[in-house]
Every structure is written in structure tokens, then in C-alpha cells.
Amino acid sequence: MSKNIKVTKESNTGLNKEFYDPSRGKSMTRGEFVEEIKNGKYPDYHVLDLEGKKIPRSNPDNSKRNNLG
């Protein structure tokens, strides 16, 4: 799976809340995306636990073009 996930909704504070995977035609909430990552469906991503919130993150590389946003 490539790093092509798009953020489609953010909170007032900038927290990514909803995502879209164009390769699968699938919209996901943050919780759904986190579960998919944990289940190994998105190997280019990992989950960060930040102040009790599970945050999807793309794995680091040298490109800024493929960051979530």
C-alpha cells in the first residue's frame, strides 16, 4: 500500500479525524484507520499514542510530499 491516504476532515485544533484511501475507494474515521493500521493493512503507517489518543502517522522517509494532510 502506498502512502496516498488523504485527510478529509480535521477538528478545530487540527487533529485529523477522517481519511480517504483513493486506491480502495474507502473513507475511514480516525478509529477505523487506526484499526486497519494495527491489522497490517497499511504497512507504510504506524500508530502514535499521544495523550490517550491514537494518532495515525506515515512512516518516516525523505519525502514531504506523502505526509498526511
mmJSON file of the N, C-alpha and C atoms, coordinates in Angstrom:
{"data_MODEL":{"atom_site":{
"group_PDB":["ATOM","ATOM","ATOM","ATOM","ATOM","ATOM","ATOM","ATOM","ATOM","ATOM","ATOM","ATOM","ATOM","ATOM","ATOM","ATOM","ATOM","ATOM","ATOM","ATOM","ATOM","ATOM","ATOM","ATOM","ATOM","ATOM","ATOM","ATOM","ATOM","ATOM","ATOM","ATOM","ATOM","ATOM","ATOM","ATOM","ATOM","ATOM","ATOM","ATOM","ATOM","ATOM","ATOM","ATOM","ATOM","ATOM","ATOM","ATOM","ATOM","ATOM","ATOM","ATOM","ATOM","ATOM","ATOM","ATOM","ATOM","ATOM","ATOM","ATOM","ATOM","ATOM","ATOM","ATOM","ATOM","ATOM","ATOM","ATOM","ATOM","ATOM","ATOM","ATOM","ATOM","ATOM","ATOM","ATOM","ATOM","ATOM","ATOM","ATOM","ATOM","ATOM","ATOM","ATOM","ATOM","ATOM","ATOM","ATOM","ATOM","ATOM","ATOM","ATOM","ATOM","ATOM","ATOM","ATOM","ATOM","ATOM","ATOM","ATOM","ATOM","ATOM","ATOM","ATOM","ATOM","ATOM","ATOM","ATOM","ATOM","ATOM","ATOM","ATOM","ATOM","ATOM","ATOM","ATOM","ATOM","ATOM","ATOM","ATOM","ATOM","ATOM","ATOM","ATOM","ATOM","ATOM","ATOM","ATOM","ATOM","ATOM","ATOM","ATOM","ATOM","ATOM","ATOM","ATOM","ATOM","ATOM","ATOM","ATOM","ATOM","ATOM","ATOM","ATOM","ATOM","ATOM","ATOM","ATOM","ATOM","ATOM","ATOM","ATOM","ATOM","ATOM","ATOM","ATOM","ATOM","ATOM","ATOM","ATOM","ATOM","ATOM","ATOM","ATOM","ATOM","ATOM","ATOM","ATOM","ATOM","ATOM","ATOM","ATOM","ATOM","ATOM","ATOM","ATOM","ATOM","ATOM","ATOM","ATOM","ATOM","ATOM","ATOM","ATOM","ATOM","ATOM","ATOM","ATOM","ATOM","ATOM","ATOM","ATOM","ATOM","ATOM","ATOM","ATOM","ATOM","ATOM","ATOM","ATOM","ATOM","ATOM","ATOM","ATOM","ATOM","ATOM","ATOM"],
"id":[1,2,3,4,5,6,7,8,9,10,11,12,13,14,15,16,17,18,19,20,21,22,23,24,25,26,27,28,29,30,31,32,33,34,35,36,37,38,39,40,41,42,43,44,45,46,47,48,49,50,51,52,53,54,55,56,57,58,59,60,61,62,63,64,65,66,67,68,69,70,71,72,73,74,75,76,77,78,79,80,81,82,83,84,85,86,87,88,89,90,91,92,93,94,95,96,97,98,99,100,101,102,103,104,105,106,107,108,109,110,111,112,113,114,115,116,117,118,119,120,121,122,123,124,125,126,127,128,129,130,131,132,133,134,135,136,137,138,139,140,141,142,143,144,145,146,147,148,149,150,151,152,153,154,155,156,157,158,159,160,161,162,163,164,165,166,167,168,169,170,171,172,173,174,175,176,177,178,179,180,181,182,183,184,185,186,187,188,189,190,191,192,193,194,195,196,197,198,199,200,201,202,203,204,205,206,207],
"type_symbol":["N","C","C","N","C","C","N","C","C","N","C","C","N","C","C","N","C","C","N","C","C","N","C","C","N","C","C","N","C","C","N","C","C","N","C","C","N","C","C","N","C","C","N","C","C","N","C","C","N","C","C","N","C","C","N","C","C","N","C","C","N","C","C","N","C","C","N","C","C","N","C","C","N","C","C","N","C","C","N","C","C","N","C","C","N","C","C","N","C","C","N","C","C","N","C","C","N","C","C","N","C","C","N","C","C","N","C","C","N","C","C","N","C","C","N","C","C","N","C","C","N","C","C","N","C","C","N","C","C","N","C","C","N","C","C","N","C","C","N","C","C","N","C","C","N","C","C","N","C","C","N","C","C","N","C","C","N","C","C","N","C","C","N","C","C","N","C","C","N","C","C","N","C","C","N","C","C","N","C","C","N","C","C","N","C","C","N","C","C","N","C","C","N","C","C","N","C","C","N","C","C","N","C","C","N","C","C"],
"label_atom_id":["N","CA","C","N","CA","C","N","CA","C","N","CA","C","N","CA","C","N","CA","C","N","CA","C","N","CA","C","N","CA","C","N","CA","C","N","CA","C","N","CA","C","N","CA","C","N","CA","C","N","CA","C","N","CA","C","N","CA","C","N","CA","C","N","CA","C","N","CA","C","N","CA","C","N","CA","C","N","CA","C","N","CA","C","N","CA","C","N","CA","C","N","CA","C","N","CA","C","N","CA","C","N","CA","C","N","CA","C","N","CA","C","N","CA","C","N","CA","C","N","CA","C","N","CA","C","N","CA","C","N","CA","C","N","CA","C","N","CA","C","N","CA","C","N","CA","C","N","CA","C","N","CA","C","N","CA","C","N","CA","C","N","CA","C","N","CA","C","N","CA","C","N","CA","C","N","CA","C","N","CA","C","N","CA","C","N","CA","C","N","CA","C","N","CA","C","N","CA","C","N","CA","C","N","CA","C","N","CA","C","N","CA","C","N","CA","C","N","CA","C","N","CA","C","N","CA","C","N","CA","C","N","CA","C","N","CA","C","N","CA","C"],
"label_alt_id":[null,null,null,null,null,null,null,null,null,null,null,null,null,null,null,null,null,null,null,null,null,null,null,null,null,null,null,null,null,null,null,null,null,null,null,null,null,null,null,null,null,null,null,null,null,null,null,null,null,null,null,null,null,null,null,null,null,null,null,null,null,null,null,null,null,null,null,null,null,null,null,null,null,null,null,null,null,null,null,null,null,null,null,null,null,null,null,null,null,null,null,null,null,null,null,null,null,null,null,null,null,null,null,null,null,null,null,null,null,null,null,null,null,null,null,null,null,null,null,null,null,null,null,null,null,null,null,null,null,null,null,null,null,null,null,null,null,null,null,null,null,null,null,null,null,null,null,null,null,null,null,null,null,null,null,null,null,null,null,null,null,null,null,null,null,null,null,null,null,null,null,null,null,null,null,null,null,null,null,null,null,null,null,null,null,null,null,null,null,null,null,null,null,null,null,null,null,null,null,null,null,null,null,null,null,null,null],
"label_comp_id":["MET","MET","MET","SER","SER","SER","LYS","LYS","LYS","ASN","ASN","ASN","ILE","ILE","ILE","LYS","LYS","LYS","VAL","VAL","VAL","THR","THR","THR","LYS","LYS","LYS","GLU","GLU","GLU","SER","SER","SER","ASN","ASN","ASN","THR","THR","THR","GLY","GLY","GLY","LEU","LEU","LEU","ASN","ASN","ASN","LYS","LYS","LYS","GLU","GLU","GLU","PHE","PHE","PHE","TYR","TYR","TYR","ASP","ASP","ASP","PRO","PRO","PRO","SER","SER","SER","ARG","ARG","ARG","GLY","GLY","GLY","LYS","LYS","LYS","SER","SER","SER","MET","MET","MET","THR","THR","THR","ARG","ARG","ARG","GLY","GLY","GLY","GLU","GLU","GLU","PHE","PHE","PHE","VAL","VAL","VAL","GLU","GLU","GLU","GLU","GLU","GLU","ILE","ILE","ILE","LYS","LYS","LYS","ASN","ASN","ASN","GLY","GLY","GLY","LYS","LYS","LYS","TYR","TYR","TYR","PRO","PRO","PRO","ASP","ASP","ASP","TYR","TYR","TYR","HIS","HIS","HIS","VAL","VAL","VAL","LEU","LEU","LEU","ASP","ASP","ASP","LEU","LEU","LEU","GLU","GLU","GLU","GLY","GLY","GLY","LYS","LYS","LYS","LYS","LYS","LYS","ILE","ILE","ILE","PRO","PRO","PRO","ARG","ARG","ARG","SER","SER","SER","ASN","ASN","ASN","PRO","PRO","PRO","ASP","ASP","ASP","ASN","ASN","ASN","SER","SER","SER","LYS","LYS","LYS","ARG","ARG","ARG","ASN","ASN","ASN","ASN","ASN","ASN","LEU","LEU","LEU","GLY","GLY","GLY"],
"label_asym_id":["A","A","A","A","A","A","A","A","A","A","A","A","A","A","A","A","A","A","A","A","A","A","A","A","A","A","A","A","A","A","A","A","A","A","A","A","A","A","A","A","A","A","A","A","A","A","A","A","A","A","A","A","A","A","A","A","A","A","A","A","A","A","A","A","A","A","A","A","A","A","A","A","A","A","A","A","A","A","A","A","A","A","A","A","A","A","A","A","A","A","A","A","A","A","A","A","A","A","A","A","A","A","A","A","A","A","A","A","A","A","A","A","A","A","A","A","A","A","A","A","A","A","A","A","A","A","A","A","A","A","A","A","A","A","A","A","A","A","A","A","A","A","A","A","A","A","A","A","A","A","A","A","A","A","A","A","A","A","A","A","A","A","A","A","A","A","A","A","A","A","A","A","A","A","A","A","A","A","A","A","A","A","A","A","A","A","A","A","A","A","A","A","A","A","A","A","A","A","A","A","A","A","A","A","A","A","A"],
"label_entity_id":["1","1","1","1","1","1","1","1","1","1","1","1","1","1","1","1","1","1","1","1","1","1","1","1","1","1","1","1","1","1","1","1","1","1","1","1","1","1","1","1","1","1","1","1","1","1","1","1","1","1","1","1","1","1","1","1","1","1","1","1","1","1","1","1","1","1","1","1","1","1","1","1","1","1","1","1","1","1","1","1","1","1","1","1","1","1","1","1","1","1","1","1","1","1","1","1","1","1","1","1","1","1","1","1","1","1","1","1","1","1","1","1","1","1","1","1","1","1","1","1","1","1","1","1","1","1","1","1","1","1","1","1","1","1","1","1","1","1","1","1","1","1","1","1","1","1","1","1","1","1","1","1","1","1","1","1","1","1","1","1","1","1","1","1","1","1","1","1","1","1","1","1","1","1","1","1","1","1","1","1","1","1","1","1","1","1","1","1","1","1","1","1","1","1","1","1","1","1","1","1","1","1","1","1","1","1","1"],
"label_seq_id":[1,1,1,2,2,2,3,3,3,4,4,4,5,5,5,6,6,6,7,7,7,8,8,8,9,9,9,10,10,10,11,11,11,12,12,12,13,13,13,14,14,14,15,15,15,16,16,16,17,17,17,18,18,18,19,19,19,20,20,20,21,21,21,22,22,22,23,23,23,24,24,24,25,25,25,26,26,26,27,27,27,28,28,28,29,29,29,30,30,30,31,31,31,32,32,32,33,33,33,34,34,34,35,35,35,36,36,36,37,37,37,38,38,38,39,39,39,40,40,40,41,41,41,42,42,42,43,43,43,44,44,44,45,45,45,46,46,46,47,47,47,48,48,48,49,49,49,50,50,50,51,51,51,52,52,52,53,53,53,54,54,54,55,55,55,56,56,56,57,57,57,58,58,58,59,59,59,60,60,60,61,61,61,62,62,62,63,63,63,64,64,64,65,65,65,66,66,66,67,67,67,68,68,68,69,69,69],
"pdbx_PDB_ins_code":[null,null,null,null,null,null,null,null,null,null,null,null,null,null,null,null,null,null,null,null,null,null,null,null,null,null,null,null,null,null,null,null,null,null,null,null,null,null,null,null,null,null,null,null,null,null,null,null,null,null,null,null,null,null,null,null,null,null,null,null,null,null,null,null,null,null,null,null,null,null,null,null,null,null,null,null,null,null,null,null,null,null,null,null,null,null,null,null,null,null,null,null,null,null,null,null,null,null,null,null,null,null,null,null,null,null,null,null,null,null,null,null,null,null,null,null,null,null,null,null,null,null,null,null,null,null,null,null,null,null,null,null,null,null,null,null,null,null,null,null,null,null,null,null,null,null,null,null,null,null,null,null,null,null,null,null,null,null,null,null,null,null,null,null,null,null,null,null,null,null,null,null,null,null,null,null,null,null,null,null,null,null,null,null,null,null,null,null,null,null,null,null,null,null,null,null,null,null,null,null,null,null,null,null,null,null,null],
"Cartn_x":[0.851,0.0,0.893,0.66,1.48,0.942,1.75,1.361,0.493,-0.729,-1.611,-2.891,-2.904,-4.08,-4.253,-5.472,-5.777,-6.61,-6.324,-7.138,-8.317,-9.54,-10.729,-11.45,-11.093,-11.728,-10.776,-10.686,-9.877,-10.752,-10.326,-11.003,-10.539,-11.124,-10.717,-9.256,-8.736,-7.342,-6.373,-6.891,-6.034,-5.848,-6.557,-6.483,-7.157,-6.454,-7.023,-8.109,-9.33,-10.471,-10.986,-10.923,-11.425,-10.422,-10.383,-9.371,-10.02,-9.321,-9.797,-8.632,-8.856,-7.869,-8.353,-7.783,-8.257,-7.998,-6.989,-6.701,-7.764,-8.454,-9.514,-10.894,-10.939,-12.218,-12.915,-12.129,-12.666,-12.461,-13.544,-13.477,-13.421,-12.647,-12.479,-12.422,-12.949,-12.731,-11.309,-10.867,-9.533,-9.457,-10.49,-10.511,-10.459,-11.206,-11.188,-9.816,-9.213,-7.892,-6.856,-6.937,-6.022,-6.143,-7.363,-7.562,-6.996,-7.2,-6.665,-5.132,-4.521,-3.06,-2.618,-3.278,-2.926,-3.098,-4.056,-4.305,-3.385,-2.456,-1.457,-1.883,-3.013,-3.49,-2.778,-2.079,-1.351,0.069,0.956,2.313,3.165,2.764,3.523,3.13,2.297,1.807,1.991,2.036,2.08,1.149,0.919,0.006,0.801,0.625,1.249,0.198,0.552,-0.347,0.061,-0.768,-0.454,-1.55,-1.223,-2.174,-3.486,-3.374,-4.545,-5.254,-4.803,-5.403,-4.5,-5.112,-4.382,-4.308,-3.083,-2.865,-2.186,-2.831,-2.171,-1.044,0.088,1.238,1.845,2.302,3.032,4.44,4.998,6.36,7.314,8.368,9.283,10.053,10.257,11.144,11.672,12.256,12.864,11.931,10.666,9.735,8.729,8.502,7.448,6.138,6.186,5.002,3.971,4.399,3.468,3.057,3.252,2.795,1.281,0.658,-0.791,-1.124,-2.182,-2.588,-3.416],
"Cartn_y":[-1.173,0.0,1.232,2.121,3.334,4.387,5.398,6.49,7.493,7.124,8.021,8.346,8.127,8.418,9.929,10.39,11.822,12.108,13.208,13.665,14.439,14.069,14.733,15.587,15.422,16.236,16.398,17.645,17.964,18.622,18.496,19.208,20.662,21.467,22.877,23.014,21.998,22.042,21.444,20.94,20.373,18.87,18.209,16.755,16.134,15.242,14.55,13.597,13.755,12.973,11.968,12.301,11.399,11.326,10.145,9.856,9.196,9.277,8.635,7.931,6.673,5.884,5.765,6.549,6.514,5.181,4.439,3.163,2.113,2.259,1.329,1.968,3.283,3.986,3.952,4.055,3.862,5.091,5.567,6.621,5.958,6.555,5.975,7.071,6.766,7.631,7.381,8.213,8.012,6.64,6.272,4.974,3.801,3.905,2.84,2.735,3.876,3.873,3.281,3.637,3.079,1.554,1.03,-0.425,-1.085,-0.467,-1.014,-1.054,-0.013,0.017,-1.11,-1.239,-2.288,-3.683,-3.846,-5.139,-5.394,-4.486,-4.704,-4.33,-3.654,-3.309,-2.096,-1.334,-0.146,-0.177,-0.973,-1.132,0.129,1.115,2.37,3.359,2.914,3.774,3.088,3.883,3.373,4.227,3.787,4.491,5.056,6.335,7.036,7.226,6.889,7.123,8.446,9.472,10.82,11.3,11.397,11.865,11.084,9.772,8.905,8.807,9.538,9.477,8.659,7.82,7.036,7.86,8.173,9.061,8.296,8.183,7.55,8.442,7.824,8.567,7.767,8.465,7.768,7.492,6.351,6.015,7.019,7.397,8.422,7.961,8.904,8.715,10.098,10.234,11.509,12.431,12.05,12.836,13.572,14.847,15.601,15.526,15.069,15.01,14.005,12.968,11.905,11.926,13.038,13.156,13.306,12.858,13.029,14.509,14.865,16.261,16.582],
"Cartn_z":[0.0,0.0,0.0,-0.859,-0.906,0.056,0.259,1.16,0.407,0.136,-0.614,0.143,1.44,2.253,2.369,2.208,2.292,3.54,4.195,5.321,4.743,5.146,4.612,5.648,6.932,7.972,9.145,9.635,10.808,11.869,13.134,14.218,14.228,15.098,15.233,15.622,16.332,16.785,15.776,14.663,13.624,13.707,14.629,14.734,13.516,12.825,11.673,12.158,11.628,12.103,11.087,9.798,8.762,7.627,6.997,5.99,4.78,3.651,2.426,1.752,1.391,0.656,-0.785,-1.712,-3.098,-3.797,-3.376,-4.033,-3.718,-2.587,-2.203,-2.269,-2.537,-2.566,-1.219,-0.143,1.202,2.069,2.697,3.709,5.076,5.999,7.332,8.385,9.561,10.712,11.217,12.141,12.719,13.388,14.137,14.809,13.843,12.752,11.743,11.092,10.776,10.152,11.104,12.381,13.386,13.416,13.426,13.452,12.201,11.046,9.792,9.836,10.39,10.531,11.46,12.607,13.572,12.984,12.081,11.44,10.252,9.998,8.955,7.553,7.396,6.055,5.464,6.31,5.857,6.429,5.821,6.364,6.306,5.537,5.452,6.547,7.498,8.575,9.921,10.981,12.348,13.203,14.439,15.34,16.511,16.754,17.867,18.958,20.196,21.328,21.956,21.767,22.232,23.178,24.451,25.466,25.424,25.257,25.242,23.908,22.91,21.576,20.661,19.85,18.859,17.576,17.156,16.02,14.883,13.703,12.556,12.039,11.743,11.216,10.074,9.054,7.996,8.496,8.082,8.468,7.847,8.561,8.051,6.817,5.926,4.781,4.411,3.26,2.868,2.099,1.939,1.134,2.011,1.726,2.41,1.629,0.379,-0.48,0.008,0.725,1.074,2.543,3.239,4.616,4.641,5.726,5.852,5.852,5.179,5.162,3.968],
"occupancy":[1.0,1.0,1.0,1.0,1.0,1.0,1.0,1.0,1.0,1.0,1.0,1.0,1.0,1.0,1.0,1.0,1.0,1.0,1.0,1.0,1.0,1.0,1.0,1.0,1.0,1.0,1.0,1.0,1.0,1.0,1.0,1.0,1.0,1.0,1.0,1.0,1.0,1.0,1.0,1.0,1.0,1.0,1.0,1.0,1.0,1.0,1.0,1.0,1.0,1.0,1.0,1.0,1.0,1.0,1.0,1.0,1.0,1.0,1.0,1.0,1.0,1.0,1.0,1.0,1.0,1.0,1.0,1.0,1.0,1.0,1.0,1.0,1.0,1.0,1.0,1.0,1.0,1.0,1.0,1.0,1.0,1.0,1.0,1.0,1.0,1.0,1.0,1.0,1.0,1.0,1.0,1.0,1.0,1.0,1.0,1.0,1.0,1.0,1.0,1.0,1.0,1.0,1.0,1.0,1.0,1.0,1.0,1.0,1.0,1.0,1.0,1.0,1.0,1.0,1.0,1.0,1.0,1.0,1.0,1.0,1.0,1.0,1.0,1.0,1.0,1.0,1.0,1.0,1.0,1.0,1.0,1.0,1.0,1.0,1.0,1.0,1.0,1.0,1.0,1.0,1.0,1.0,1.0,1.0,1.0,1.0,1.0,1.0,1.0,1.0,1.0,1.0,1.0,1.0,1.0,1.0,1.0,1.0,1.0,1.0,1.0,1.0,1.0,1.0,1.0,1.0,1.0,1.0,1.0,1.0,1.0,1.0,1.0,1.0,1.0,1.0,1.0,1.0,1.0,1.0,1.0,1.0,1.0,1.0,1.0,1.0,1.0,1.0,1.0,1.0,1.0,1.0,1.0,1.0,1.0,1.0,1.0,1.0,1.0,1.0,1.0,1.0,1.0,1.0,1.0,1.0,1.0],
"B_iso_or_equiv":[0.0,0.0,0.0,0.0,0.0,0.0,0.0,0.0,0.0,0.0,0.0,0.0,0.0,0.0,0.0,0.0,0.0,0.0,0.0,0.0,0.0,0.0,0.0,0.0,0.0,0.0,0.0,0.0,0.0,0.0,0.0,0.0,0.0,0.0,0.0,0.0,0.0,0.0,0.0,0.0,0.0,0.0,0.0,0.0,0.0,0.0,0.0,0.0,0.0,0.0,0.0,0.0,0.0,0.0,0.0,0.0,0.0,0.0,0.0,0.0,0.0,0.0,0.0,0.0,0.0,0.0,0.0,0.0,0.0,0.0,0.0,0.0,0.0,0.0,0.0,0.0,0.0,0.0,0.0,0.0,0.0,0.0,0.0,0.0,0.0,0.0,0.0,0.0,0.0,0.0,0.0,0.0,0.0,0.0,0.0,0.0,0.0,0.0,0.0,0.0,0.0,0.0,0.0,0.0,0.0,0.0,0.0,0.0,0.0,0.0,0.0,0.0,0.0,0.0,0.0,0.0,0.0,0.0,0.0,0.0,0.0,0.0,0.0,0.0,0.0,0.0,0.0,0.0,0.0,0.0,0.0,0.0,0.0,0.0,0.0,0.0,0.0,0.0,0.0,0.0,0.0,0.0,0.0,0.0,0.0,0.0,0.0,0.0,0.0,0.0,0.0,0.0,0.0,0.0,0.0,0.0,0.0,0.0,0.0,0.0,0.0,0.0,0.0,0.0,0.0,0.0,0.0,0.0,0.0,0.0,0.0,0.0,0.0,0.0,0.0,0.0,0.0,0.0,0.0,0.0,0.0,0.0,0.0,0.0,0.0,0.0,0.0,0.0,0.0,0.0,0.0,0.0,0.0,0.0,0.0,0.0,0.0,0.0,0.0,0.0,0.0,0.0,0.0,0.0,0.0,0.0,0.0],
"pdbx_formal_charge":[null,null,null,null,null,null,null,null,null,null,null,null,null,null,null,null,null,null,null,null,null,null,null,null,null,null,null,null,null,null,null,null,null,null,null,null,null,null,null,null,null,null,null,null,null,null,null,null,null,null,null,null,null,null,null,null,null,null,null,null,null,null,null,null,null,null,null,null,null,null,null,null,null,null,null,null,null,null,null,null,null,null,null,null,null,null,null,null,null,null,null,null,null,null,null,null,null,null,null,null,null,null,null,null,null,null,null,null,null,null,null,null,null,null,null,null,null,null,null,null,null,null,null,null,null,null,null,null,null,null,null,null,null,null,null,null,null,null,null,null,null,null,null,null,null,null,null,null,null,null,null,null,null,null,null,null,null,null,null,null,null,null,null,null,null,null,null,null,null,null,null,null,null,null,null,null,null,null,null,null,null,null,null,null,null,null,null,null,null,null,null,null,null,null,null,null,null,null,null,null,null,null,null,null,null,null,null],
"auth_seq_id":[1,1,1,2,2,2,3,3,3,4,4,4,5,5,5,6,6,6,7,7,7,8,8,8,9,9,9,10,10,10,11,11,11,12,12,12,13,13,13,14,14,14,15,15,15,16,16,16,17,17,17,18,18,18,19,19,19,20,20,20,21,21,21,22,22,22,23,23,23,24,24,24,25,25,25,26,26,26,27,27,27,28,28,28,29,29,29,30,30,30,31,31,31,32,32,32,33,33,33,34,34,34,35,35,35,36,36,36,37,37,37,38,38,38,39,39,39,40,40,40,41,41,41,42,42,42,43,43,43,44,44,44,45,45,45,46,46,46,47,47,47,48,48,48,49,49,49,50,50,50,51,51,51,52,52,52,53,53,53,54,54,54,55,55,55,56,56,56,57,57,57,58,58,58,59,59,59,60,60,60,61,61,61,62,62,62,63,63,63,64,64,64,65,65,65,66,66,66,67,67,67,68,68,68,69,69,69],
"auth_comp_id":["MET","MET","MET","SER","SER","SER","LYS","LYS","LYS","ASN","ASN","ASN","ILE","ILE","ILE","LYS","LYS","LYS","VAL","VAL","VAL","THR","THR","THR","LYS","LYS","LYS","GLU","GLU","GLU","SER","SER","SER","ASN","ASN","ASN","THR","THR","THR","GLY","GLY","GLY","LEU","LEU","LEU","ASN","ASN","ASN","LYS","LYS","LYS","GLU","GLU","GLU","PHE","PHE","PHE","TYR","TYR","TYR","ASP","ASP","ASP","PRO","PRO","PRO","SER","SER","SER","ARG","ARG","ARG","GLY","GLY","GLY","LYS","LYS","LYS","SER","SER","SER","MET","MET","MET","THR","THR","THR","ARG","ARG","ARG","GLY","GLY","GLY","GLU","GLU","GLU","PHE","PHE","PHE","VAL","VAL","VAL","GLU","GLU","GLU","GLU","GLU","GLU","ILE","ILE","ILE","LYS","LYS","LYS","ASN","ASN","ASN","GLY","GLY","GLY","LYS","LYS","LYS","TYR","TYR","TYR","PRO","PRO","PRO","ASP","ASP","ASP","TYR","TYR","TYR","HIS","HIS","HIS","VAL","VAL","VAL","LEU","LEU","LEU","ASP","ASP","ASP","LEU","LEU","LEU","GLU","GLU","GLU","GLY","GLY","GLY","LYS","LYS","LYS","LYS","LYS","LYS","ILE","ILE","ILE","PRO","PRO","PRO","ARG","ARG","ARG","SER","SER","SER","ASN","ASN","ASN","PRO","PRO","PRO","ASP","ASP","ASP","ASN","ASN","ASN","SER","SER","SER","LYS","LYS","LYS","ARG","ARG","ARG","ASN","ASN","ASN","ASN","ASN","ASN","LEU","LEU","LEU","GLY","GLY","GLY"],
"auth_asym_id":["A","A","A","A","A","A","A","A","A","A","A","A","A","A","A","A","A","A","A","A","A","A","A","A","A","A","A","A","A","A","A","A","A","A","A","A","A","A","A","A","A","A","A","A","A","A","A","A","A","A","A","A","A","A","A","A","A","A","A","A","A","A","A","A","A","A","A","A","A","A","A","A","A","A","A","A","A","A","A","A","A","A","A","A","A","A","A","A","A","A","A","A","A","A","A","A","A","A","A","A","A","A","A","A","A","A","A","A","A","A","A","A","A","A","A","A","A","A","A","A","A","A","A","A","A","A","A","A","A","A","A","A","A","A","A","A","A","A","A","A","A","A","A","A","A","A","A","A","A","A","A","A","A","A","A","A","A","A","A","A","A","A","A","A","A","A","A","A","A","A","A","A","A","A","A","A","A","A","A","A","A","A","A","A","A","A","A","A","A","A","A","A","A","A","A","A","A","A","A","A","A","A","A","A","A","A","A"],
"auth_atom_id":["N","CA","C","N","CA","C","N","CA","C","N","CA","C","N","CA","C","N","CA","C","N","CA","C","N","CA","C","N","CA","C","N","CA","C","N","CA","C","N","CA","C","N","CA","C","N","CA","C","N","CA","C","N","CA","C","N","CA","C","N","CA","C","N","CA","C","N","CA","C","N","CA","C","N","CA","C","N","CA","C","N","CA","C","N","CA","C","N","CA","C","N","CA","C","N","CA","C","N","CA","C","N","CA","C","N","CA","C","N","CA","C","N","CA","C","N","CA","C","N","CA","C","N","CA","C","N","CA","C","N","CA","C","N","CA","C","N","CA","C","N","CA","C","N","CA","C","N","CA","C","N","CA","C","N","CA","C","N","CA","C","N","CA","C","N","CA","C","N","CA","C","N","CA","C","N","CA","C","N","CA","C","N","CA","C","N","CA","C","N","CA","C","N","CA","C","N","CA","C","N","CA","C","N","CA","C","N","CA","C","N","CA","C","N","CA","C","N","CA","C","N","CA","C","N","CA","C","N","CA","C","N","CA","C","N","CA","C","N","CA","C"],
"pdbx_PDB_model_num":[1,1,1,1,1,1,1,1,1,1,1,1,1,1,1,1,1,1,1,1,1,1,1,1,1,1,1,1,1,1,1,1,1,1,1,1,1,1,1,1,1,1,1,1,1,1,1,1,1,1,1,1,1,1,1,1,1,1,1,1,1,1,1,1,1,1,1,1,1,1,1,1,1,1,1,1,1,1,1,1,1,1,1,1,1,1,1,1,1,1,1,1,1,1,1,1,1,1,1,1,1,1,1,1,1,1,1,1,1,1,1,1,1,1,1,1,1,1,1,1,1,1,1,1,1,1,1,1,1,1,1,1,1,1,1,1,1,1,1,1,1,1,1,1,1,1,1,1,1,1,1,1,1,1,1,1,1,1,1,1,1,1,1,1,1,1,1,1,1,1,1,1,1,1,1,1,1,1,1,1,1,1,1,1,1,1,1,1,1,1,1,1,1,1,1,1,1,1,1,1,1,1,1,1,1,1,1]
}}}
